[in-house]
Amino acid sequence: MDALGLLTEQERRSLTRALETSRLGKQRAAARLRLRRLLTGANTADALDEELIQCLESLRAAHAAQILLVNCYRPALMERLGEILAQRPAHTLEHFVNVGSCEEQMMEVLCAVLSLAYLRAYTCAARDMDGELPAALSECELMCFTAQNRDGASTDTLVTFDGGSKPLIHTQPSSQGLFGFLRRALDRRGYRQVIEPYKQQESPEAFVASIRFCTELERSKPACIVKPGLCLNEVASGFLRAALLEGGVLRYFPEWTERQVRALLEEFLYFHARRFENSFYGAHARRQIMSPRSVRRFALTGRFDAPFLAIRAFTVRERIAILEHFERAMDKNDGFSMRLWNEESDFAMEVHCFENTSILAVPAALSSSVSVYYPAITLRHSRLAALFTECFEDDLLRNSTMSAQESFGYISGLLDELRATL
């Protein structure tokens, strides 16, 4: 019916979802829908309890706070905590997760962690539970934080969750040791750090360290990637050098001299050239899904969706050369696969998953930011990486992308439009 044009786009999507639910079962289909909602920013999280909202607002108002989150993956809570951490640089959050063996539970963990991993104040430790009788602490779903006001007074708050019932909230003076006791108990449970803390500030040095790290990852493993549109990696170094220099990158970091920035720029461009090579001609397969709307915006404006401020727009001739390279790679290179997203909603996150090892995820708006330190925010958990890869192959590619021929035709059409402007 779809091939005959008998279905509207909305009917086609509804039919696809129904067929997937039949194929996978209701719970697995719901788990994959949760990942889709994270990727597109379409989370329909349950509303928070009013008492819990008041508790979180007290956390937001605190001068400094340490937060422990145990077995808690609720989207609405993750979203609110992410807002608080972004606003309160003196706050920290340690997330303790238990990874079971069923896809539904693993997906809860994966989506919760990826939603916060990019934040400087967030760290995560994991414990695999296969074949093990869960201890009482492993079963609990709770949040505990110690918060200090500007006058130095400190309180500890414990929030426990029990299914769909209202959370229980208890607050007492920090001198009674509630937070410290729970932290010591967690230390004994054998959790392994899977996302590290970091203090690196926005600097050219940190940006170079990030691209060096990404170069090593991409050189050693096959990758599947979800990203809104083109980024620095898909632009040849010659074009990128000109756009950065003419965009004022040497003067963008006031605390660094032009000579220092120039030296770091050369190091950055060296690793960028390696990443460009890995992207299109590397030894390992690279499959990616991109938004056609974002690719079109780049073609029309010469700017990335999340632009680094110290870069000028690419000229029409540069854009043509960049997209022609994409076209050739899609046509001739078996190791490079680029498919275009075929859904109404665009991506809100950029995700790079490396086979059975690790996942990098950042909000689309920060994908070109020099403030995100990739070595620290990488989720290092092989089973969660394998789960993302499975969903990428068996859901996103299968159900929500243009065919390879359609994707190639879309890029060719953009090139025809650009050439007509010369």
C-alpha positions in Angstrom: 0.0 0.0 0.0 2.9 2.4 0.8 4.5 1.7 -2.5 1.2 2.5 -4.3 0.8 5.8 -2.4 -2.4 4.7 -0.6 -1.1 5.7 2.8 -0.6 9.2 4.2 2.7 9.8 6.0 1.0 9.6 9.4 -0.8 6.4 8.5 2.6 4.9 7.3 4.2 5.7 10.6 1.3 4.3 12.6 1.4 1.1 10.6 5.2 0.8 11.0 4.8 1.2 14.8 2.1 -1.4 14.9 4.1 -3.9 12.9 7.2 -3.3 15.1 5.1 -3.9 18.2 3.9 -7.2 16.7 7.4 -8.2 15.7 9.2 -7.3 18.9 6.5 -7.5 21.6 5.1 -4.6 23.5 7.9 -4.2 26.1 10.8 -4.3 23.6 9.0 -1.9 21.2 8.4 0.5 24.1 12.1 0.3 25.1 13.2 1.3 21.5 10.6 4.1 21.4 12.2 5.5 24.6 15.6 5.7 22.8 13.9 7.4 19.8 12.4 10.0 22.0 15.7 10.7 23.6 17.4 11.1 20.2 14.7 13.4 18.9 14.0 15.3 22.2 10.4 14.1 22.2 10.4 12.6 25.7 6.9 12.5 27.1 8.0 12.1 30.7 5.4 11.6 33.5 4.8 14.6 35.6 6.8 14.9 38.9 5.0 14.7 42.2 4.5 18.2 43.7 6.4 17.4 46.9 9.3 16.1 44.8 9.3 19.3 42.8 9.6 21.3 46.0 12.4 19.1 47.1 14.2 19.6 43.8 13.7 23.4 44.0 15.4 23.4 47.4 18.3 21.6 45.7 18.3 24.2 42.9 18.4 27.0 45.6 21.4 25.5 47.4 24.8 27.1 47.2 26.5 23.7 46.7 25.3 20.1 46.7 26.4 16.5 46.2 23.8 14.2 44.8 23.7 10.4 44.8 21.3 8.7 42.4 20.8 4.9 42.7 18.9 2.8 40.2 16.9 5.8 39.2 16.2 6.4 35.5 12.9 8.4 35.4 13.0 10.7 32.4 11.2 13.6 34.1 13.7 13.5 37.1 16.7 13.2 34.7 15.5 16.3 32.8 15.0 18.3 36.0 18.4 17.3 37.5 20.0 18.2 34.2 18.6 21.7 34.4 19.8 22.1 37.9 23.3 20.8 37.2 23.6 23.2 34.2 22.6 26.1 36.4 24.6 25.2 39.5 28.3 24.7 38.8 29.0 23.8 42.5 26.7 20.8 42.4 27.8 17.3 41.5 25.9 14.1 40.7 27.1 10.5 41.1 24.8 8.0 39.3 24.9 4.4 40.4 23.3 2.0 37.9 22.7 -1.7 37.9 22.7 -3.2 34.4 20.5 -6.3 34.2 20.1 -8.7 31.3 16.8 -7.7 29.8 16.6 -5.1 27.0 13.9 -3.0 28.7 15.9 -2.5 31.9 19.1 -1.9 29.9 17.4 0.7 27.8 16.2 2.6 30.8 19.8 2.8 32.0 21.2 3.7 28.6 18.7 6.6 28.0 19.1 8.0 31.5 22.9 8.0 31.4 23.1 9.4 27.8 20.7 12.3 28.8 23.2 13.6 31.4 26.6 12.3 30.4 27.7 15.5 28.7 27.4 17.6 31.9 30.7 18.4 33.6 29.2 17.7 37.1 27.9 14.2 36.2 29.6 10.9 36.8 28.3 7.3 36.5 29.3 4.0 38.0 27.8 0.7 36.8 27.5 -2.9 38.2 26.5 -5.8 36.0 23.9 -8.0 37.7 23.8 -11.2 35.5 23.5 -14.4 37.5 23.6 -12.6 40.8 21.1 -12.4 43.6 20.3 -8.7 44.0 21.3 -7.2 47.4 18.9 -4.9 49.1 20.8 -1.8 48.0 20.8 -3.0 44.4 17.0 -3.2 44.4 16.4 0.3 45.9 15.5 3.3 43.7 16.5 6.4 45.6 18.1 9.8 45.5 20.1 11.3 48.4 21.8 14.7 48.5 23.6 16.9 50.9 23.0 20.6 50.3 24.8 23.6 51.8 23.2 27.0 51.9 25.2 30.3 51.7 25.3 30.6 55.5 27.1 27.3 55.8 24.1 25.3 57.1 23.9 21.8 55.6 21.1 19.3 55.4 20.8 15.7 54.0 17.7 14.6 52.1 16.7 11.1 51.2 14.1 10.4 48.5 12.9 6.8 47.9 10.7 5.7 45.1 8.4 2.7 45.0 6.8 1.9 41.7 4.0 4.3 40.9 3.4 5.5 44.4 4.4 8.9 45.8 8.1 9.2 46.7 9.0 9.3 50.4 11.1 12.3 51.4 13.1 12.6 54.6 15.4 15.6 55.6 17.8 15.9 58.5 20.9 17.9 59.5 24.0 16.7 57.8 25.7 16.3 61.1 23.7 13.1 61.6 25.6 11.4 58.7 22.9 10.1 56.4 24.6 11.1 53.2 28.0 9.9 54.3 26.6 6.5 55.4 24.9 5.9 52.1 28.1 6.9 50.2 30.2 4.4 52.1 27.6 1.7 51.6 27.7 2.3 47.8 31.5 2.1 47.8 31.3 -1.5 49.1 29.1 -2.7 46.3 31.8 -3.0 43.6 30.6 -0.4 41.1 32.9 0.3 38.1 33.3 3.9 36.9 31.9 4.2 33.3 31.7 8.0 33.0 34.5 10.1 34.6 34.3 13.5 36.3 36.1 16.3 34.6 37.1 19.9 35.3 38.5 21.0 32.0 37.3 24.4 31.0 36.7 25.7 27.5 40.1 26.1 25.8 41.9 25.2 22.6 44.0 22.7 24.5 41.0 20.8 25.7 39.5 20.8 22.3 42.7 19.3 20.8 42.7 16.7 23.5 39.1 15.8 22.6 39.8 15.4 18.9 43.0 13.3 19.6 40.8 11.0 21.7 38.1 10.7 19.1 40.7 10.0 16.4 42.0 7.0 18.3 38.5 5.6 18.9 37.5 6.0 15.3 40.7 4.4 14.1 40.3 1.2 16.2 36.6 0.4 16.0 33.6 0.3 13.6 31.1 3.0 14.4 27.4 3.7 14.0 26.5 7.4 14.3 23.3 9.5 14.7 23.9 13.1 14.0 21.8 16.1 12.9 24.0 17.3 10.0 27.4 17.9 8.7 30.2 18.8 11.1 33.9 19.6 11.1 34.8 15.9 10.5 33.3 15.9 7.0 35.1 18.9 5.8 38.5 18.6 4.2 41.3 20.2 6.2 42.1 22.8 3.6 38.6 24.2 3.6 38.5 24.0 7.4 41.8 25.8 7.9 40.7 28.7 5.7 37.3 29.0 7.4 38.8 29.0 10.9 41.6 31.5 10.1 39.2 33.9 8.3 36.7 33.4 11.1 39.1 34.8 13.7 40.0 31.6 15.6 43.5 33.0 16.5 41.8 35.8 18.5 38.9 33.8 19.9 40.6 32.8 23.2 41.6 36.0 24.9 43.8 34.3 27.5 45.9 32.7 24.8 48.4 34.4 22.5 47.9 34.1 18.7 51.2 32.2 18.6 49.9 29.6 21.1 46.6 29.2 19.4 48.3 28.8 16.0 50.4 26.0 17.3 47.4 24.2 18.8 45.5 24.9 15.5 48.2 23.0 13.6 47.9 20.1 16.0 44.1 20.2 15.8 44.3 20.1 12.0 46.7 17.2 12.0 44.2 15.1 14.0 41.3 16.5 12.0 42.9 15.1 8.8 43.2 11.7 10.5 39.5 11.9 11.5 38.5 12.9 8.0 40.4 9.9 6.6 38.8 7.6 9.2 35.4 8.9 8.4 35.5 8.1 4.7 38.4 5.7 4.1 39.1 4.1 7.4 39.8 0.4 8.0 36.5 0.0 9.9 33.0 0.5 8.7 31.3 3.8 9.5 27.5 4.0 9.2 25.7 7.1 10.0 22.2 8.6 9.9 21.8 12.4 9.3 18.9 14.8 9.1 18.1 15.9 5.5 16.8 19.2 6.8 20.2 19.9 8.6 22.1 18.9 5.5 20.0 21.2 3.4 20.5 24.1 5.8 24.3 23.6 5.5 24.0 23.6 1.7 22.0 26.8 1.7 23.9 28.7 4.4 27.4 27.2 4.7 27.0 26.9 8.4 26.7 24.0 10.8 23.6 23.7 13.0 25.8 24.0 16.1 28.5 26.4 14.8 31.8 27.1 16.5 31.7 30.9 16.7 35.2 31.5 15.3 34.5 30.0 11.9 33.2 31.8 8.8 30.4 30.4 6.6 31.7 28.1 3.8 31.5 29.5 0.4 29.2 28.1 -2.3 32.1 26.5 -4.1 33.4 25.0 -0.8 29.9 23.6 -0.1 29.8 22.0 -3.5 33.2 20.4 -3.0 32.2 19.1 0.4 28.9 17.6 -0.8 30.6 16.2 -3.9 32.9 14.3 -1.6 29.9 12.9 0.3 28.3 11.9 -3.0 31.5 10.1 -4.2 31.9 8.3 -0.9 28.2 7.2 -0.9 28.6 5.9 -4.4 32.0 4.2 -4.4 33.1 3.4 -0.8 31.7 0.2 0.7 33.1 1.1 4.1 31.1 4.4 4.3 27.3 4.4 4.6 25.2 7.5 5.0 21.5 7.3 5.2 19.1 10.2 5.7 16.5 10.3 8.4 12.9 10.0 7.2 10.9 11.1 10.2 9.1 14.4 11.0 11.2 15.2 14.1 14.9 16.1 13.8 17.7 14.8 16.1 18.2 16.6 19.4 21.3 14.6 20.2 24.5 13.5 18.4 25.6 9.9 19.3 28.7 8.0 18.2 28.7 4.3 19.2 31.9 2.3 18.8 31.4 -1.5 18.5 31.1 -3.2 21.9 33.1 -0.6 23.7 31.8 2.9 24.2 29.3 5.6 23.4 29.7 9.4 23.0 26.6 11.5 23.2 26.0 15.3 23.3 23.0 17.5 22.7 22.9 18.7 19.1 23.3 22.3 20.2 26.7 21.4 21.8 28.1 19.1 19.1 30.7 21.6 17.9 31.3 23.2 21.3 34.8 23.5 22.7 33.4 23.2 26.2 32.6 19.5 26.1 35.6 17.2 27.0 35.0 14.0 25.1 37.5 11.7 27.0 35.5 12.2 30.2 31.9 12.0 28.9 32.4 8.7 27.0 30.2 5.9 28.4 32.4 2.9 28.6 30.2 -0.1 28.9 30.3 -2.9 26.3 26.8 -4.2 26.7 25.1 -0.8 26.6 27.1 -0.1 23.4 26.0 -3.4 21.9 22.4 -2.5 22.8 22.6 0.9 21.0 24.2 -0.8 17.9 21.4 -3.4 17.8 18.7 -0.6 18.0 20.6 1.4 15.3 20.6 -1.6 12.9 17.3 -3.2 13.7 15.2 -0.1 14.3 16.6 3.2 13.1 18.1 2.0 9.9 15.3 -0.5 9.3 12.3 1.7 9.9 13.2 5.4 9.7 15.6 6.2 7.0 15.5 6.8 3.3 17.0 4.1 1.2 20.6 4.3 0.1 19.4 5.3 -3.4 17.0 8.0 -2.0 19.7 9.4 0.3 22.2 9.6 -2.6 19.5 11.3 -4.8 18.8 13.9 -2.1 22.5 14.9 -1.9 22.7 15.0 -5.7 19.6 17.3 -5.8 21.2 19.7 -3.4 24.4 19.8 -5.5 22.3 20.6 -8.6 20.7 23.5 -6.7 24.0 24.9 -5.6 25.6 24.6 -9.0 22.7 26.5 -10.5 23.6 29.5 -8.3 27.1 29.9 -9.8 
